[in-house]
Amino acid sequence: IIDTIPLPMNLAGAPKAYAVYIVGDSMEPRYYSGELAHIHPGKPVTIGAFVLVQIRPDHDGETPKAVVKRLVKRSATKLTLEQYNPPKKFELKADEIVSIHRVVGSGEF
């Protein structure tokens, strides 16, 4: 935990909601480095949604890496994600993923 913020309206009723700071410019102009992204872990993840994906670390005990991207495609074996800057689509295998949660808004940075 880096900080706590007042609960935004788009997370009302979501007891396990959280926010993350965006790092880097890969999702500009949608999300900017330093901006807060509001994450609702209980909201359904749908194609076209912006998501936070936690990626399994290489070694036990390490913290998972997290990325915020747009979900393009999902199957039982993989996810296809999109970033905007530079434009790129890439795949993650299902066994690489710890969790996938929906981004429901953002705040000022």
Residue frames as a rotation matrix with the C-alpha (Angstrom) as fourth column:
ILE 1
0.587 0.810 0.000 0.00
0.810 -0.587 0.000 0.00
0.000 0.000 -1.000 0.00
ILE 2
-0.521 -0.731 0.441 1.37
0.745 -0.642 -0.182 3.37
0.416 0.234 0.879 -1.05
ASP 3
-0.935 0.305 0.183 -1.59
-0.343 -0.909 -0.235 5.56
0.095 -0.282 0.955 -0.17
THR 4
-0.471 0.879 0.065 -5.30
0.796 0.456 -0.399 5.52
-0.380 -0.136 -0.915 0.63
ILE 5
-0.959 0.239 0.156 -7.92
-0.107 -0.808 0.579 7.54
0.264 0.538 0.800 -1.22
PRO 6
-0.389 0.904 0.178 -11.60
-0.613 -0.109 -0.782 8.31
-0.688 -0.414 0.597 -0.66
LEU 7
-0.491 0.287 0.822 -13.83
0.499 0.867 -0.004 5.67
-0.714 0.408 -0.569 -2.25
PRO 8
-0.891 0.201 -0.406 -14.93
-0.432 -0.648 0.627 6.93
-0.137 0.735 0.664 -5.68
MET 9
-0.020 0.996 0.084 -18.59
-0.828 0.030 -0.560 6.50
-0.560 -0.081 0.824 -6.66
ASN 10
0.294 0.148 -0.944 -17.74
-0.837 0.517 -0.179 3.94
0.462 0.843 0.276 -9.37
LEU 11
-0.585 -0.526 -0.617 -16.45
-0.136 0.813 -0.565 1.60
0.799 -0.247 -0.548 -6.62
ALA 12
-0.372 0.546 0.751 -19.35
-0.928 -0.204 -0.311 2.01
-0.016 -0.813 0.582 -4.17
GLY 13
0.648 0.683 0.338 -20.44
-0.707 0.704 -0.068 -1.42
-0.285 -0.195 0.939 -2.97
ALA 14
0.668 -0.513 -0.539 -17.19
-0.073 0.675 -0.734 -3.09
0.740 0.530 0.414 -4.01
PRO 15
0.963 -0.182 0.200 -15.55
-0.214 -0.061 0.975 -4.19
-0.166 -0.981 -0.098 -0.72
LYS 16
0.407 -0.862 0.302 -12.35
0.575 0.499 0.648 -5.52
-0.709 -0.090 0.699 -2.35
ALA 17
0.887 -0.037 0.461 -11.85
0.373 -0.532 -0.760 -2.58
0.273 0.846 -0.458 -4.73
TYR 18
0.239 -0.858 -0.454 -8.44
0.603 -0.236 0.762 -1.00
-0.761 -0.456 0.461 -5.03
ALA 19
0.982 -0.027 -0.186 -6.52
-0.153 -0.689 -0.708 1.54
-0.109 0.724 -0.681 -7.08
VAL 20
0.299 -0.930 0.213 -3.11
0.815 0.365 0.450 1.41
-0.496 0.038 0.867 -8.74
TYR 21
0.305 -0.320 -0.897 -0.81
-0.384 -0.903 0.191 4.07
-0.872 0.286 -0.398 -10.12
ILE 22
0.971 -0.031 0.238 -0.19
0.232 0.363 -0.902 3.77
-0.059 0.931 0.360 -13.84
VAL 23
0.194 -0.967 -0.166 3.51
-0.107 -0.189 0.976 3.40
-0.975 -0.172 -0.140 -14.60
GLY 24
-0.708 -0.550 0.444 4.81
0.394 0.215 0.894 4.13
-0.587 0.807 0.064 -18.09
ASP 25
-0.422 0.474 -0.773 3.15
-0.617 -0.775 -0.139 5.44
-0.665 0.418 0.619 -21.23
SER 26
-0.982 -0.078 0.174 2.04
0.059 0.747 0.662 2.23
-0.182 0.661 -0.729 -22.98
MET 27
-0.295 0.945 0.138 -1.68
0.931 0.317 -0.180 3.06
-0.214 0.075 -0.974 -22.59
GLU 28
-0.394 0.138 -0.909 -1.56
-0.032 -0.990 -0.136 6.76
-0.918 -0.025 0.395 -23.54
PRO 29
-0.753 0.057 0.655 -3.74
-0.250 -0.946 -0.206 8.57
0.608 -0.319 0.727 -24.43
ARG 30
0.253 0.901 -0.353 -6.26
0.117 0.333 0.936 6.51
0.960 -0.278 -0.021 -22.37
TYR 31
0.938 -0.053 -0.344 -4.20
0.345 0.027 0.938 6.29
-0.041 -0.998 0.044 -19.15
TYR 32
0.527 -0.758 0.385 -1.16
-0.286 -0.584 -0.759 8.41
0.800 0.290 -0.525 -18.30
SER 33
-0.182 -0.716 -0.674 1.84
0.594 0.466 -0.656 7.63
0.784 -0.520 0.340 -16.13
GLY 34
-0.975 -0.215 0.064 1.11
0.061 -0.532 -0.845 8.69
0.216 -0.819 0.531 -12.54
GLU 35
-0.285 0.950 0.125 -2.67
-0.785 -0.307 0.538 8.48
0.550 0.055 0.833 -12.96
LEU 36
-0.686 0.169 0.707 -4.74
-0.474 0.634 -0.611 6.35
-0.552 -0.754 -0.355 -10.57
ALA 37
-0.523 0.569 -0.635 -6.73
-0.459 0.440 0.772 3.50
0.718 0.695 0.031 -12.12
HIS 38
-0.226 0.566 0.793 -9.74
-0.922 0.138 -0.361 2.27
-0.314 -0.813 0.491 -10.11
ILE 39
-0.752 -0.155 -0.640 -10.03
-0.400 0.880 0.256 -1.52
0.524 0.449 -0.724 -10.08
HIS 40
0.100 0.851 0.515 -13.26
-0.981 0.170 -0.090 -3.44
-0.164 -0.496 0.853 -9.37
PRO 41
-0.820 -0.573 0.013 -12.32
-0.564 0.810 0.162 -7.11
-0.103 0.126 -0.987 -8.87
GLY 42
-0.520 0.682 0.515 -15.96
0.160 0.669 -0.726 -8.26
-0.839 -0.295 -0.457 -8.77
LYS 43
0.290 0.641 -0.711 -17.14
-0.606 -0.452 -0.655 -6.67
-0.740 0.621 0.257 -12.00
PRO 44
0.662 -0.003 0.750 -17.26
0.400 0.848 -0.349 -9.00
-0.634 0.530 0.562 -15.01
VAL 45
-0.356 -0.825 -0.439 -14.33
-0.264 -0.362 0.894 -8.81
-0.896 0.434 -0.089 -17.40
THR 46
0.639 0.649 0.412 -15.59
0.292 0.291 -0.911 -8.48
-0.711 0.703 -0.004 -20.97
ILE 47
-0.119 -0.637 0.761 -13.97
0.980 0.049 0.193 -8.19
-0.160 0.769 0.619 -24.38
GLY 48
0.143 0.074 0.987 -13.05
0.534 -0.845 -0.014 -4.57
0.833 0.529 -0.161 -25.03
ALA 49
0.973 0.221 -0.060 -12.74
0.155 -0.448 0.881 -3.73
0.168 -0.866 -0.470 -21.33
PHE 50
0.103 -0.940 0.325 -9.64
-0.541 -0.327 -0.775 -2.24
0.835 -0.096 -0.542 -19.78
VAL 51
0.907 0.208 -0.366 -8.17
0.101 0.738 0.667 -4.69
0.409 -0.642 0.648 -17.32
LEU 52
0.160 -0.871 0.465 -5.40
-0.985 -0.169 0.024 -5.10
0.058 -0.462 -0.885 -14.77
VAL 53
0.812 0.009 -0.583 -3.69
-0.116 0.982 -0.146 -8.46
0.572 0.186 0.799 -15.25
GLN 54
0.416 -0.706 0.573 -1.40
-0.812 -0.004 0.584 -9.85
-0.410 -0.708 -0.575 -12.57
ILE 55
0.563 -0.337 -0.755 1.28
-0.485 0.604 -0.632 -12.05
0.669 0.722 0.177 -14.13
ARG 56
0.978 -0.177 -0.112 2.77
0.206 0.703 0.681 -14.96
-0.042 -0.689 0.724 -12.21
PRO 57
0.528 -0.847 -0.053 6.36
-0.808 -0.521 0.276 -14.19
-0.262 -0.103 -0.960 -11.11
ASP 58
0.225 -0.556 -0.800 9.29
-0.612 0.558 -0.560 -16.29
0.758 0.615 -0.215 -12.28
HIS 59
-0.662 -0.549 -0.511 10.10
0.096 0.614 -0.783 -17.45
0.744 -0.568 -0.353 -8.74
ASP 60
0.304 0.762 -0.572 7.97
0.704 0.225 0.674 -18.33
0.642 -0.608 -0.468 -5.70
GLY 61
0.112 -0.186 -0.976 7.77
0.913 -0.368 0.176 -15.53
-0.392 -0.911 0.129 -3.13
GLU 62
-0.910 -0.411 0.052 8.21
0.390 -0.810 0.437 -12.75
-0.138 0.418 0.898 -5.69
THR 63
-0.248 0.825 -0.507 5.50
-0.087 -0.540 -0.837 -10.14
-0.965 -0.164 0.206 -6.25
PRO 64
0.112 0.348 0.931 3.43
0.887 0.387 -0.252 -10.61
-0.448 0.854 -0.265 -9.41
LYS 65
-0.947 -0.305 -0.101 3.95
0.197 -0.800 0.567 -8.09
-0.254 0.517 0.818 -12.20
ALA 66
0.040 0.999 -0.031 0.81
0.613 -0.049 -0.788 -6.15
-0.789 0.012 -0.614 -13.13
VAL 67
-0.953 -0.250 0.169 -0.16
0.281 -0.531 0.799 -4.56
-0.111 0.810 0.576 -16.44
VAL 68
-0.019 0.942 -0.336 -3.13
0.046 -0.335 -0.941 -2.41
-0.999 -0.033 -0.037 -17.44
LYS 69
-0.968 -0.240 -0.074 -4.23
-0.085 0.036 0.996 -3.16
-0.236 0.970 -0.055 -21.00
ARG 70
-0.070 0.952 -0.297 -7.35
-0.962 -0.143 -0.234 -3.56
-0.265 0.269 0.926 -23.16
LEU 71
-0.392 0.012 0.920 -8.74
-0.078 0.996 -0.046 -7.11
-0.916 -0.090 -0.390 -23.43
VAL 72
-0.462 0.136 -0.877 -9.06
-0.877 -0.220 0.428 -8.10
-0.135 0.966 0.221 -27.09
LYS 73
0.226 0.453 -0.863 -9.75
-0.551 0.789 0.270 -11.84
0.803 0.415 0.428 -26.88
ARG 74
-0.307 -0.277 0.911 -10.06
-0.927 0.305 -0.220 -14.52
-0.217 -0.911 -0.350 -24.21
SER 75
0.268 0.360 -0.894 -10.06
-0.479 0.854 0.201 -18.30
0.836 0.375 0.401 -24.38
ALA 76
0.992 0.125 -0.013 -9.52
-0.059 0.554 0.830 -21.11
0.111 -0.823 0.557 -21.90
THR 77
0.542 -0.840 -0.035 -5.81
0.839 0.538 0.078 -21.13
-0.047 -0.072 0.996 -22.74
LYS 78
-0.568 -0.821 0.055 -4.82
0.822 -0.565 0.068 -17.51
-0.024 0.084 0.996 -23.38
LEU 79
0.494 0.579 -0.648 -5.61
0.477 -0.804 -0.355 -13.79
-0.727 -0.134 -0.673 -23.30
THR 80
-0.174 -0.511 0.842 -4.93
0.921 -0.387 -0.044 -11.34
0.348 0.768 0.538 -26.10
LEU 81
0.350 0.183 -0.919 -4.19
0.664 -0.740 0.105 -7.85
-0.661 -0.647 -0.380 -24.80
GLU 82
0.339 -0.192 0.921 -3.68
0.775 -0.498 -0.389 -4.52
0.533 0.846 -0.020 -26.53
GLN 83
-0.031 -0.350 -0.936 -1.61
0.671 -0.701 0.240 -1.50
-0.741 -0.621 0.257 -25.66
TYR 84
0.854 0.512 0.095 -1.75
0.434 -0.600 -0.673 1.88
-0.287 0.615 -0.734 -27.42
ASN 85
0.832 -0.554 0.005 1.77
-0.523 -0.788 -0.326 3.31
0.184 0.269 -0.945 -27.29
PRO 86
-0.733 0.025 -0.680 3.32
-0.668 -0.214 0.713 1.89
-0.128 0.977 0.173 -29.38
PRO 87
0.348 0.931 -0.111 0.30
-0.935 0.336 -0.113 0.07
-0.068 0.143 0.987 -30.84
LYS 88
-0.684 -0.598 -0.417 0.75
-0.590 0.790 -0.165 -3.62
0.428 0.133 -0.894 -30.11
LYS 89
0.623 0.768 0.153 -1.23
-0.744 0.520 0.420 -6.78
0.243 -0.375 0.895 -29.34
PHE 90
-0.562 -0.796 -0.225 0.26
-0.644 0.592 -0.485 -9.67
0.519 -0.128 -0.845 -27.41
GLU 91
0.455 0.713 -0.533 -0.81
-0.260 0.679 0.686 -12.92
0.851 -0.174 0.495 -25.78
LEU 92
-0.451 -0.479 0.753 -0.46
-0.889 0.165 -0.428 -14.33
0.081 -0.862 -0.500 -22.27
LYS 93
-0.511 0.246 -0.824 -0.96
0.025 0.962 0.272 -18.00
0.859 0.119 -0.498 -21.53
ALA 94
0.519 0.828 0.212 -3.68
-0.253 -0.088 0.963 -18.73
0.816 -0.554 0.164 -18.95
ASP 95
0.659 -0.276 -0.700 -1.17
0.685 0.605 0.406 -20.43
0.311 -0.747 0.588 -16.64
GLU 96
-0.492 -0.836 0.242 0.89
0.676 -0.543 -0.499 -17.19
0.548 -0.082 0.832 -16.52
ILE 97
-0.264 0.516 0.815 -2.04
-0.234 -0.854 0.465 -15.22
0.936 -0.067 0.346 -15.06
VAL 98
-0.948 -0.018 -0.318 -2.63
0.307 0.215 -0.927 -14.80
0.085 -0.976 -0.198 -11.33
SER 99
-0.133 0.940 -0.313 -5.75
0.658 -0.152 -0.738 -12.62
-0.742 -0.304 -0.598 -11.72
ILE 100
-0.789 0.017 0.615 -7.58
0.491 -0.585 0.645 -10.35
0.370 0.811 0.453 -14.11
HIS 101
-0.205 0.684 -0.700 -9.68
0.771 -0.328 -0.546 -7.46
-0.603 -0.652 -0.460 -12.79
ARG 102
0.240 0.434 0.868 -11.66
0.906 -0.421 -0.040 -4.76
0.348 0.796 -0.494 -14.52
VAL 103
-0.869 -0.412 -0.273 -10.59
0.463 -0.872 -0.157 -1.12
-0.173 -0.263 0.949 -14.59
VAL 104
0.047 0.994 0.101 -13.72
0.999 -0.046 -0.013 0.97
-0.008 0.102 -0.995 -13.99
GLY 105
0.934 0.239 0.264 -12.32
0.262 -0.963 -0.059 4.48
0.241 0.124 -0.963 -13.96
SER 106
-0.099 -0.993 -0.066 -9.39
0.891 -0.059 -0.450 6.70
0.443 -0.103 0.891 -13.21
GLY 107
0.769 0.301 -0.563 -8.45
0.574 -0.713 0.402 9.72
-0.281 -0.633 -0.721 -11.19
GLU 108
0.878 -0.454 0.154 -6.22
-0.338 -0.814 -0.471 12.71
0.340 0.361 -0.868 -11.44
PHE 109
0.473 -0.809 -0.350 -2.50
0.805 0.558 -0.203 12.25
0.359 -0.186 0.914 -11.12
